Every structure is written in C-alpha cells, then in structure tokens.
Amino acid sequence: MENSGRPKIGLALGAGIARGWAHIGVLERLTAAGIAPDIICGTSIGALVGGTHAAGKLDVLEEWARRMTRGRMLRYLDLGLGRGGILGGNRLRRTLQEQCAGIMIEDLPCRFATVTTELATGHEIWLQKGSLVDAITASYALPGIFPPVNVDRRWLVDGAMVNPVPVSVCRALGARLVIAVNLNSDTFGTSNLATEMIDQNLKFDELLDRIRANPDEMLSPSAQVMRQMFGRAEDSPSIFSVLLGTLNIVQDRLNRSRMAGDPADIDIAPRLGHIGLLEFDRAEEAIEEGRAAVERALPALADAYAILA
C-alpha cells in the first residue's frame, strides 16, 4: 500500500553472483535512512537477498554470508551431473528452507517478485506468488551450473539471462520511484594506471611496457583476476570460468541495453570490480561497499524523492 505523502518506491536488485552480498549493505543503509521500498524485485542473487529481506530474515542471511569461507563454500557445492547442471544445489536449497520454509510470496509485508527465464521459450517469467524458496531458487539457477527449477510445469533458470536489473518489473508493479542496484557497473574495477600516466608523463606505449614488466603491481585487482582466468596461453580456462564469463558478458550487454531504454530514477552502483564472481568469502567487503554506494546516492535520492512527493 502506498504511504500518504510519498511516491510508491520500487527497489530493483540486480544479478552479480558473489557480488550480490553488496545488496545486504544497500538494504541496511536504506533502512537506516528511513527508506522502505513498497516493491522489491530481484534477479538471481538479488532475488535471494531481496526475498530474505522481505521475509524478515536478512540478519540471518548476513550472519551466514559473513561466516562463509572458501572451505565452507566448497561444502555447499554438491555435484549434480545428469540433472541439468554441474552442481545439484540441494545443500543451498536446504539452508534456504531452514529459514523460509512455508513462506508464501503473497503473504510478505511488501510486494515482491523474482525474475526467471523459461528454458523452453526464453520468455521472461515473473514469480509473484507461491513458495518463496521456489521463486528464489529458480531465479539463481545459473544455466549449466545449477539445474533448472520446475514451477507450475515450466522449467525455469536464472533471470539474468533476460533481465539482469529488473527496473521494468518494479514499474509494471506500480512503482513511481525506482531505485536500481547494478552490481556490474564496475566490471574492470579501478587501478592506478591513470595516475601513473599523469604523474610520470608517460605515453601509452610506455605504460604498456611497464604493465607487461610488472603486471601484479600495475593492474587493478579485477584485471589481475581476468588475466589469471583468461590471459595465459598455456592454460585452458575451466568450465566454471567459461560459463560464468559467458553469463557475465551476456548480462552486461543486456543490462546496458535495458537500462538505456528504461532507466531507473536512481542508480546505486557499488564498486565491486575487485571482487570475483565466485568470491563468496568476501562478504564483509561487499556489504560495506553496498552501504558506501547508498551513501553516495543519497543526495540524488533526496532530490528525486522531493520532486515526486
């Protein structure tokens, strides 16, 4: 229900795999600022964080995320070959069931929807009723990695394939002011390369020579990760690297197109290029950057709020 004296607020939480822990910090900082969305729409990890927040379980998810280590993460990666994905996803689903079993989307205190993709047709499917666990699990079912989820006799996979940041869903559900959280705006991170060029009056070819001579010092953290994954001719990228890299490219290009055609009123863009897509053990960094991103966006949010109120 729209509160008197203010516009109905929609929050679009985007895809980004491990970078999605930043959504926790975003929600906490928005809450601290007195901003409570009437509508929450999530894709993939955005569906997971948004759904647990709507169910009043965000503190439980945050505690679980902060305790995640590489060793703990490996224990959740159960093999599922032959079921449509490399990983079965059963352990992750059981953990989600422990907190959200029996919760129905239509009973949540705010309007909530997850974005999924129908495998047979490629259609964008919005799940707005039924089991919260089913809706979240379908939205993060990465093609080739997690098996598709059967909901109402339709096989569904990750919504990032069709709508990485679901601004359009928020608008369709009645939001007048849409806040979008884009986890992939900082794809290649930041580095000291521009500073080096300015401070030392380097030409571009001289800078490239210095990068080749000492890449670990010169490259940004995210560029180092990309170089390690794809930049060495003697090694072949793993199947995980290929699948995740492909998905990242698809959702980045799709997101640029969709956001250009239907931009949000306010963009919150955490700087997460230094965090790898599978680095779930870096929750603390991601959460803090989510808070910082909201802090940077608060002046623009106040302006938009004042205009529409």
URTAZI-V97974 format. One line per field, one symbol per residue. ss: DSSP state (H for helix, E for strand, - for the rest). psi: psi as a letter, one per 20 degrees, with the letter a starting at -180 (. if undefined). A space follows every 10 residues. Layout:
# URTAZI-V97974
ss: ???
psi: ???
This chain:
# URTAZI-V97974
ss: --------EE EEE---HHHH HHHHHHHHHH HH------EE EEE-HHHHHH HHHH---HHH HHHHHH---H HHHHH---E- ----EEE--H HHHHHHHHHH ---EHHH--- EEEEEEEE-- ---EEEE--- EHHHHHHHH- ---EEE--EE E--EEEEEHH H-----HHHH HH----EEEE E--------- --HHHHHHHH ---HHHHHHH HHH-HHHH-- HHHHHHHHHH --------HH HHHHHHHHHH HHHHHHHHHH H----EEE-- ---------H HHHHHHHHHH HHHHHHHHHH HHHHHHHH-
psi: ppqpjqqppq ooorqjchii hhhghghghg ghjkooqhpp pqpchhgggg ghghjkjhhg ggggghiprh ggghhimpqk pijjqhqhjh hghhghhhhj pipqgiiqir pqqqprpphh ijqpppojra pgggggghhj nppigqqqpo plkppqapii hhnholghgg ghjjphoppp ooikilgjaq ajghgggghj lqrghhghgh ghhmhhhhqq ghhgghghgi johiqpqrhg ggghgghggg hgggggghhh hmqrhpponq njhipqhjmi jkggggghhg ghhgghiggh ggggghgh.
